[in-house]
């Protein structure tokens, strides 16, 4: 399935059905981040129910600490 992730076309395995699956696939499941799914910001508790389909747009922003 092809998704638009952070402005780039990305092919992901067919087993990825939800935002949680996508985050796990990229090793981001435990990270503190913001996810936007088709222009709607998702709360973390909504990631498991946010189903993905061909062409969906995902923006993932994670926080980086520093000084």
C-alpha positions as MATLAB code, in Angstrom:
seq = 'XXXXXXXXXXXXXXXXXXXXXXXXXXXXXXXXXXXXXXXXXXXXXXXXXXXXXXXXXXXXXXXXXXX';
ca = [
       0.000    0.000    0.000;
       1.297    3.459   -0.827;
       0.947    6.242    1.746;
       2.146    9.838    1.797;
       4.280   10.105    4.927;
       5.768   13.493    5.777;
       5.309   14.570    2.156;
       6.963   11.497    0.618;
       5.364    8.579   -1.188;
       6.157    5.476    0.865;
       5.262    1.862    0.086;
       4.363   -0.044    3.255;
       3.596   -3.757    3.717;
      -0.037   -4.821    3.275;
      -0.231   -5.978    6.910;
      -0.157   -2.373    8.100;
      -3.790   -1.487    8.726;
      -3.755    1.207   11.423;
      -1.634    4.113   12.603;
      -0.390    1.923   15.484;
       0.802   -0.680   12.961;
       2.583    2.037   10.989;
       4.345    3.460   14.042;
       5.432   -0.024   15.133;
       6.735   -0.720   11.607;
       9.005    2.333   11.815;
      10.068    1.628   15.415;
       8.235    4.677   16.757;
       5.701    2.924   18.978;
       7.250    4.112   22.246;
       8.293    7.578   21.092;
       6.597   10.784   22.138;
       5.085   12.118   18.927;
       2.215   13.824   17.165;
       0.433   12.093   14.281;
      -1.739   13.825   11.713;
      -3.919   11.524    9.595;
      -5.514   13.125    6.527;
      -5.244   16.617    8.065;
      -6.670   15.587   11.468;
      -4.408   15.462   14.529;
      -4.900   12.197   16.394;
      -4.816   11.680   20.129;
      -2.613    8.742   21.116;
      -5.634    6.702   22.235;
      -7.070    7.036   18.696;
      -4.027    5.559   16.895;
      -5.285    1.959   17.156;
      -8.647    2.814   15.575;
      -7.283    5.032   12.794;
      -7.437    2.763    9.750;
      -5.155    3.365    6.795;
      -5.910    3.008    3.088;
      -4.110    3.605   -0.197;
      -3.122    7.250   -0.623;
      -3.765    8.397    2.951;
      -1.638   11.302    4.162;
       0.299   10.901    7.404;
       2.492   13.461    9.131;
       4.634   12.221   12.023;
       6.436   14.686   14.267;
       8.552   13.427   17.134;
      10.233   15.437   19.816;
      13.983   15.680   20.177;
      15.542   16.899   23.401;
      18.674   18.951   23.508;
      20.315   21.845   25.093;
];
